[in-house]
Amino acid sequence: MFLNYSTTRILEILGKECQIVGAYDGSIGGIASLAEAEQGDLSFLGNPKYRSKVADSQASVILVPNDYEETPKAGQLYLKLENPSFALALICRDIEGKLLPKPSAGVHPSSVIEPDADVSPEASIGAFCYIGSGAKIGASVLESHVTVGRDAVIGEGAHLFSRVSVGDYCEIGERNRLMSGSVIGSDGYGYEYEDGTHQRVPQIGNVVTAADVDIGANSTIDRARFGSTQIGAGTKIDNQVQIAHNVRIGQHCLIVAQVGISGSTVLGDGVIVAGQAGLAGHLKIGSGAMIAGGTAVINDIDAQSKVRGYPAMPLMLFNRMAVLQRKLPDLFKRFDQLEKKVNS
């Protein structure tokens, strides 16, 4: 990847709140970490852990926090901001628009659209897509091999990457981003044991995602048994996440990779679930709760709680137990010595 960005353009993106320290007259040809950056690169200090690496960095332009007091080398520019990481995101957003421009409106001739589907003339429908009967497609982007089921709705500004599947009657909100391989509206996992066999329970509901939802690659959200599986506005779901039927997730939640959420569990707003955590069914997770990676949640969790462990327990209790566990070998040794003295 080769860039050609002037410092003037970078300052335009970052706005007036950016404080300039030092000078660099060249262009920016790349973005790299502080340790790997070379002359002509842009870098940033987003984590205090790497603060000591700024002084030795060869980057020509470095985004640093407002409280960074060191001065740049000759021919080097520091741009001081409240949040350097977000500032870099703004720059990358501008770069992304140039590297990956929005496809032009139109329908690829290899796509199949049922006659009664309603497709916006501003939509971009890529190669080998299928749009089912009665579906409504807003001014959105469907990359190649996307399937949209019967009577499904794709909101304005949504972007469905290659091989996304949106099931019958499901509704995708405005400005959603569905990454490759994600499946929205697959059958919920429901069976009843009758007459010596597991009888499938029909899943006749749908999935509804609100505005500004992101869904990672190869994640699956099951349709409801009845009613809707719901994903709230601004929620971001990572890769390889499984969300079961009738789950309801609030606004602005973060669901990290390989999380599994069982049926009918309800998450409030702003919940964070870290990687590989598992949530049992029919639970209530209060707003603002934080669930650590690998945690097994089998009971309700209060709002603003922090939990960790198997099964989930308050984070402070988990940490105390971890400290005590490290002391167990010495404790057993002392106990053995005491037992020998008593028996002698």
ZALUMNU-595139 format. One record per residue (C-alpha): x negated, y, z; residue number from 0. Coordinates in steps of 0.1 Angstrom, whole numbers, plus 5000, padded with zeros to 4 digits. Last residue first. Example, Ala and Ser with C-alpha at 12.3 -4.5 7.8 and 13.67 -1.06 7.14 Angstrom:
# residues 2
{pt {4863 4989 5071} 1},
{pt {4877 4955 5078} 0},
# end
This chain:
# residues 344
{pt {4940 4631 5662} 343},
{pt {4976 4634 5649} 342},
{pt {4980 4671 5657} 341},
{pt {4946 4679 5642} 340},
{pt {4954 4659 5610} 339},
{pt {4987 4677 5607} 338},
{pt {4970 4711 5610} 337},
{pt {4945 4702 5582} 336},
{pt {4974 4690 5560} 335},
{pt {4993 4722 5566} 334},
{pt {4963 4743 5557} 333},
{pt {4959 4725 5524} 332},
{pt {4997 4728 5518} 331},
{pt {4995 4765 5523} 330},
{pt {4964 4768 5501} 329},
{pt {4982 4750 5472} 328},
{pt {5015 4770 5479} 327},
{pt {5000 4805 5476} 326},
{pt {5006 4809 5439} 325},
{pt {5042 4799 5445} 324},
{pt {5046 4828 5470} 323},
{pt {5037 4853 5443} 322},
{pt {5061 4838 5418} 321},
{pt {5088 4838 5445} 320},
{pt {5083 4875 5451} 319},
{pt {5085 4883 5414} 318},
{pt {5117 4862 5410} 317},
{pt {5133 4880 5440} 316},
{pt {5124 4914 5425} 315},
{pt {5139 4904 5391} 314},
{pt {5172 4893 5406} 313},
{pt {5180 4857 5397} 312},
{pt {5188 4839 5365} 311},
{pt {5186 4801 5365} 310},
{pt {5159 4797 5354} 309},
{pt {5143 4831 5357} 308},
{pt {5148 4868 5353} 307},
{pt {5173 4895 5361} 306},
{pt {5176 4932 5362} 305},
{pt {5209 4947 5372} 304},
{pt {5223 4980 5358} 303},
{pt {5259 4966 5357} 302},
{pt {5264 4933 5376} 301},
{pt {5256 4899 5360} 300},
{pt {5282 4871 5357} 299},
{pt {5269 4836 5362} 298},
{pt {5250 4810 5341} 297},
{pt {5222 4831 5326} 296},
{pt {5191 4812 5317} 295},
{pt {5162 4836 5313} 294},
{pt {5135 4829 5287} 293},
{pt {5128 4866 5282} 292},
{pt {5141 4890 5308} 291},
{pt {5178 4901 5310} 290},
{pt {5184 4938 5315} 289},
{pt {5218 4951 5326} 288},
{pt {5228 4986 5314} 287},
{pt {5265 4978 5312} 286},
{pt {5276 4947 5330} 285},
{pt {5273 4911 5316} 284},
{pt {5306 4892 5319} 283},
{pt {5305 4855 5314} 282},
{pt {5329 4832 5294} 281},
{pt {5301 4811 5280} 280},
{pt {5265 4805 5291} 279},
{pt {5238 4830 5282} 278},
{pt {5204 4819 5269} 277},
{pt {5172 4840 5268} 276},
{pt {5148 4832 5240} 275},
{pt {5137 4868 5236} 274},
{pt {5149 4897 5258} 273},
{pt {5185 4906 5263} 272},
{pt {5190 4944 5268} 271},
{pt {5225 4957 5276} 270},
{pt {5233 4993 5266} 269},
{pt {5271 4989 5267} 268},
{pt {5288 4959 5282} 267},
{pt {5283 4923 5272} 266},
{pt {5312 4899 5271} 265},
{pt {5309 4861 5269} 264},
{pt {5337 4844 5249} 263},
{pt {5315 4817 5234} 262},
{pt {5278 4813 5242} 261},
{pt {5251 4838 5236} 260},
{pt {5218 4824 5223} 259},
{pt {5187 4846 5220} 258},
{pt {5161 4835 5195} 257},
{pt {5148 4870 5188} 256},
{pt {5159 4901 5209} 255},
{pt {5194 4914 5215} 254},
{pt {5193 4952 5221} 253},
{pt {5227 4968 5230} 252},
{pt {5237 5002 5217} 251},
{pt {5275 4997 5221} 250},
{pt {5291 4966 5236} 249},
{pt {5289 4930 5226} 248},
{pt {5320 4909 5225} 247},
{pt {5317 4871 5220} 246},
{pt {5348 4855 5205} 245},
{pt {5328 4828 5187} 244},
{pt {5291 4824 5193} 243},
{pt {5262 4847 5188} 242},
{pt {5230 4829 5177} 241},
{pt {5199 4851 5172} 240},
{pt {5172 4841 5147} 239},
{pt {5159 4876 5139} 238},
{pt {5168 4906 5161} 237},
{pt {5201 4922 5168} 236},
{pt {5204 4960 5172} 235},
{pt {5236 4975 5186} 234},
{pt {5244 5010 5174} 233},
{pt {5282 5006 5174} 232},
{pt {5295 4974 5191} 231},
{pt {5295 4939 5178} 230},
{pt {5328 4920 5181} 229},
{pt {5339 4884 5176} 228},
{pt {5375 4889 5166} 227},
{pt {5410 4875 5173} 226},
{pt {5414 4837 5171} 225},
{pt {5387 4810 5173} 224},
{pt {5364 4840 5165} 223},
{pt {5339 4840 5136} 222},
{pt {5304 4830 5145} 221},
{pt {5275 4854 5143} 220},
{pt {5243 4840 5129} 219},
{pt {5208 4854 5126} 218},
{pt {5186 4843 5098} 217},
{pt {5170 4877 5094} 216},
{pt {5180 4904 5118} 215},
{pt {5213 4922 5122} 214},
{pt {5214 4960 5125} 213},
{pt {5246 4978 5136} 212},
{pt {5250 5014 5127} 211},
{pt {5288 5014 5127} 210},
{pt {5310 4987 5142} 209},
{pt {5308 4950 5134} 208},
{pt {5339 4929 5132} 207},
{pt {5338 4891 5130} 206},
{pt {5369 4870 5121} 205},
{pt {5395 4848 5136} 204},
{pt {5409 4814 5123} 203},
{pt {5384 4790 5138} 202},
{pt {5400 4756 5135} 201},
{pt {5392 4733 5164} 200},
{pt {5374 4702 5151} 199},
{pt {5384 4670 5167} 198},
{pt {5356 4651 5186} 197},
{pt {5366 4615 5185} 196},
{pt {5380 4588 5209} 195},
{pt {5416 4597 5204} 194},
{pt {5410 4633 5214} 193},
{pt {5378 4652 5224} 192},
{pt {5384 4689 5214} 191},
{pt {5359 4708 5193} 190},
{pt {5348 4744 5189} 189},
{pt {5315 4757 5175} 188},
{pt {5326 4789 5157} 187},
{pt {5327 4787 5120} 186},
{pt {5304 4811 5101} 185},
{pt {5316 4847 5100} 184},
{pt {5283 4866 5095} 183},
{pt {5254 4846 5082} 182},
{pt {5220 4863 5081} 181},
{pt {5196 4850 5055} 180},
{pt {5180 4883 5046} 179},
{pt {5186 4913 5068} 178},
{pt {5220 4929 5074} 177},
{pt {5217 4966 5078} 176},
{pt {5250 4983 5089} 175},
{pt {5255 5019 5077} 174},
{pt {5293 5017 5081} 173},
{pt {5308 4986 5096} 172},
{pt {5310 4951 5083} 171},
{pt {5344 4935 5085} 170},
{pt {5351 4898 5083} 169},
{pt {5382 4884 5065} 168},
{pt {5363 4856 5047} 167},
{pt {5327 4852 5056} 166},
{pt {5297 4875 5050} 165},
{pt {5267 4857 5037} 164},
{pt {5233 4874 5033} 163},
{pt {5211 4858 5007} 162},
{pt {5192 4890 4998} 161},
{pt {5196 4921 5019} 160},
{pt {5229 4937 5028} 159},
{pt {5227 4975 5031} 158},
{pt {5258 4993 5045} 157},
{pt {5263 5030 5035} 156},
{pt {5300 5028 5034} 155},
{pt {5315 4997 5050} 154},
{pt {5317 4961 5036} 153},
{pt {5352 4946 5041} 152},
{pt {5361 4909 5037} 151},
{pt {5394 4900 5020} 150},
{pt {5379 4867 5007} 149},
{pt {5343 4863 5013} 148},
{pt {5312 4884 5004} 147},
{pt {5282 4864 4992} 146},
{pt {5248 4880 4986} 145},
{pt {5225 4863 4961} 144},
{pt {5206 4895 4951} 143},
{pt {5208 4928 4971} 142},
{pt {5242 4943 4981} 141},
{pt {5239 4980 4986} 140},
{pt {5268 5001 4998} 139},
{pt {5293 5027 4986} 138},
{pt {5322 5007 4999} 137},
{pt {5330 4971 4990} 136},
{pt {5366 4958 4997} 135},
{pt {5373 4921 4993} 134},
{pt {5407 4910 4980} 133},
{pt {5394 4879 4962} 132},
{pt {5357 4872 4968} 131},
{pt {5326 4890 4959} 130},
{pt {5297 4868 4947} 129},
{pt {5262 4881 4941} 128},
{pt {5239 4866 4915} 127},
{pt {5219 4897 4908} 126},
{pt {5225 4929 4927} 125},
{pt {5256 4949 4934} 124},
{pt {5249 4986 4940} 123},
{pt {5280 5005 4952} 122},
{pt {5289 5040 4939} 121},
{pt {5317 5027 4917} 120},
{pt {5332 5013 4949} 119},
{pt {5342 4977 4946} 118},
{pt {5378 4966 4952} 117},
{pt {5383 4928 4947} 116},
{pt {5414 4919 4927} 115},
{pt {5395 4906 4896} 114},
{pt {5370 4884 4916} 113},
{pt {5335 4897 4913} 112},
{pt {5308 4874 4900} 111},
{pt {5272 4887 4896} 110},
{pt {5250 4879 4866} 109},
{pt {5258 4912 4849} 108},
{pt {5243 4932 4878} 107},
{pt {5269 4957 4890} 106},
{pt {5262 4994 4893} 105},
{pt {5248 5022 4914} 104},
{pt {5211 5027 4914} 103},
{pt {5190 5009 4940} 102},
{pt {5179 5029 4970} 101},
{pt {5142 5036 4969} 100},
{pt {5118 5012 4986} 99},
{pt {5084 5029 4985} 98},
{pt {5097 5064 4984} 97},
{pt {5125 5061 5010} 96},
{pt {5102 5039 5031} 95},
{pt {5076 5068 5032} 94},
{pt {5102 5092 5046} 93},
{pt {5113 5066 5072} 92},
{pt {5076 5060 5079} 91},
{pt {5071 5096 5088} 90},
{pt {5102 5096 5111} 89},
{pt {5089 5064 5127} 88},
{pt {5055 5080 5133} 87},
{pt {5073 5108 5152} 86},
{pt {5092 5081 5172} 85},
{pt {5059 5066 5183} 84},
{pt {5044 5100 5190} 83},
{pt {5071 5110 5215} 82},
{pt {5068 5144 5230} 81},
{pt {5045 5157 5204} 80},
{pt {5009 5167 5198} 79},
{pt {4994 5165 5163} 78},
{pt {4957 5160 5165} 77},
{pt {4936 5167 5134} 76},
{pt {4901 5157 5126} 75},
{pt {4875 5174 5104} 74},
{pt {4853 5181 5135} 73},
{pt {4862 5158 5163} 72},
{pt {4895 5162 5182} 71},
{pt {4899 5178 5216} 70},
{pt {4910 5159 5247} 69},
{pt {4941 5170 5267} 68},
{pt {4968 5145 5259} 67},
{pt {4998 5157 5278} 66},
{pt {5019 5165 5247} 65},
{pt {5016 5129 5234} 64},
{pt {4993 5121 5205} 63},
{pt {4998 5117 5167} 62},
{pt {4964 5113 5151} 61},
{pt {4952 5126 5117} 60},
{pt {4919 5119 5102} 59},
{pt {4916 5084 5118} 58},
{pt {4881 5075 5128} 57},
{pt {4891 5065 5163} 56},
{pt {4865 5068 5190} 55},
{pt {4882 5095 5211} 54},
{pt {4916 5079 5207} 53},
{pt {4906 5045 5220} 52},
{pt {4907 5055 5256} 51},
{pt {4945 5061 5254} 50},
{pt {4952 5026 5242} 49},
{pt {4971 5013 5273} 48},
{pt {4990 5046 5273} 47},
{pt {5011 5032 5244} 46},
{pt {5022 5053 5215} 45},
{pt {4989 5070 5205} 44},
{pt {4991 5074 5168} 43},
{pt {4972 5069 5135} 42},
{pt {4971 5085 5100} 41},
{pt {4943 5074 5077} 40},
{pt {4920 5096 5055} 39},
{pt {4888 5085 5074} 38},
{pt {4893 5050 5087} 37},
{pt {4918 5035 5111} 36},
{pt {4912 5000 5126} 35},
{pt {4908 5009 5163} 34},
{pt {4935 5036 5164} 33},
{pt {4959 5014 5145} 32},
{pt {4964 5021 5108} 31},
{pt {4985 5043 5083} 30},
{pt {4972 5050 5048} 29},
{pt {4961 5075 5022} 28},
{pt {4966 5108 5041} 27},
{pt {4954 5138 5022} 26},
{pt {4926 5162 5030} 25},
{pt {4924 5195 5048} 24},
{pt {4921 5183 5084} 23},
{pt {4920 5208 5113} 22},
{pt {4920 5208 5151} 21},
{pt {4950 5209 5174} 20},
{pt {4985 5214 5160} 19},
{pt {5016 5214 5182} 18},
{pt {5047 5197 5168} 17},
{pt {5080 5213 5180} 16},
{pt {5084 5230 5147} 15},
{pt {5093 5200 5127} 14},
{pt {5079 5165 5123} 13},
{pt {5088 5160 5087} 12},
{pt {5076 5194 5075} 11},
{pt {5044 5188 5095} 10},
{pt {5038 5155 5076} 9},
{pt {5044 5173 5043} 8},
{pt {5018 5200 5051} 7},
{pt {4994 5173 5062} 6},
{pt {4995 5160 5027} 5},
{pt {5007 5125 5019} 4},
{pt {4992 5102 4992} 3},
{pt {4999 5067 5002} 2},
{pt {4986 5034 4990} 1},
{pt {5000 5000 5000} 0},
# end
